């Protein structure tokens, strides 16, 4: 049995299991400003605290939804895999995309967020495995999450 097939057998048993939760991560104004510069999205609700205090329903600046989404790799790297033995001999992982993304609540400046991840599906794609993981970005002290995304990752094993 090849490494991909062995990993598939291990991971199929763990579909539906929560993988874990990352550490909290504070989203500060300099990061929001840098993201605004990188994406050319300078809407006042992200970069202008004074105008946001007057005109925004949130009364403070908020992170871009796509900034929150872009933190998935960082936050996810802090969560151990649901079945570590399945990653023995792995050559590399590739971000394959997203199936569904929603932003139920804004991330206000200086809020702390963390990721909670569940293995939703695994399937073989040629010599690779494809994982679908549901990642929920929680906001400390808030009822609604900042983001819920179905993330797809392809795992490449040596021949």
N, C-alpha and C positions, 0 to 999 in steps of 0.2 A: 504494500500500500504506500503511495506517495505521500509526501508531507501535506499537500493540499487536501487530499482525501482523508488523511488522519485528522487534520484540523477540522474538516467539515463534520466528521463523526462526533468529535468532541463538542463543537459549537451547536450542532442541531439539538443536543440535549439541554442547552441553556437558553434557547429561544423563549422569550417572555420574562427572563430574569433581569432584575435591576443589577446593573454593573457597579453602581456606586454614585458617590456625590463628591464633587471637587471642593477645594477650599474656597472661601469667600475671596472676591476680587473687587476692589474699589474702582469705580469708574469716575475719574476726575476730569475737570475742565480741560487741562492741557491735552489729554488724549482725545477728547471730543473735538477740540479745535484742530488737532493734527489730522483727524479723520475727515473733518470738513475740508481742510486744505487738500488732502489726498484725493477726495472724491468731487471736489468743487461744489459741494452742497453746503452753502453758507446761510441757510434759512435761520432767521433770528432765534427760533426756539432752541437751536443748538449752540449758538455762539454769543448771544447778546443777553447777559444776565439782567440788565436794567429793563430792556424792552420786554423780555420774557416775564419779569415780575409784574409788568403792567398789562400785557396783552395775552399772554399764554394762559390757558386754563390750569396749567401745572404750576405757575408762579415762579418757576426756576427753569434753567436750561435742562434739556433732556438729551440723552445720547441718541444718535441715529439708530434706527432699527438694524440697519446693515452693519453698524459698528458692533452691536450686540451679537449679531450673527457671526461676524468675523472673529469673535473671541472663542468660538466653538473649539478650534484646534488647541488653543492655549488651555482653556478650562478642561477639555477632554483629556489632555495629556496628564492631568493630575488624577485621573480615575484609572485604577488598575483594570486590565481586561477581565471579563467575566470568567474566562477559562484560560489562564496563562499558558498552559501546555500547548494550546492551539497556536500559539505564536512562536513556539520553538522553531528555529530555522527559517523564520520569515525573512525574505529579502527586503521587502519594503511594502508600505501601505500607500495607496493613492486615493486622494479625495476624488470621488466619482461624481459628486453632486448632491442634490437634494430632491426629495419627492414632494415635500409639502413644508411650508414655513408660515408661521403666523406670529404676530406681535401683539398679544392681548393687552399688555400694559407698558407704559413708558419707563425707561430707566432714568430717573432724575439724577442730576449731577451729585456726585459723592455717595451715591447709593452703592451698596455691595451686592454683587450677584454671584451665583454659583450654578454649576451644571449638575443635573441629575440625568443619568443615561441608562437606557434599557435596550437590550438586544432584542430587536423585533423580528429579524429574519436573517437567514444565511443561505446562500445558494452557490453552487459551483458555476463559474463562467469560464469555460475553457480550462486553462492552467491556473486560474485565479479563483479566489472566493470573493463573493460580494456580501458585505454586511449591511444591513439596514438597522440603524440605531435611532431610537427616539430620544432626543435630547431636549430637556426642559431647562430653560434658564430661569432660575428663581431669583426674586428680589427680596432681600432681607426685610422682614416686617410687612410684606405685602401679600395679599391673598392671591392675586393673579400673577402668573409668570410673565416675564418680559418677552420670552420667545419659546415657541415649541417648534422643533424642526425634525424632520425625518432625514437623517444624514446617511449617505451611501459611501462606503469605503471599499475599495478593491485591495485584496491582500495578494501579494505576489510571492510565491515560494520557488525555490530553485527546482530544477528538473529532477 
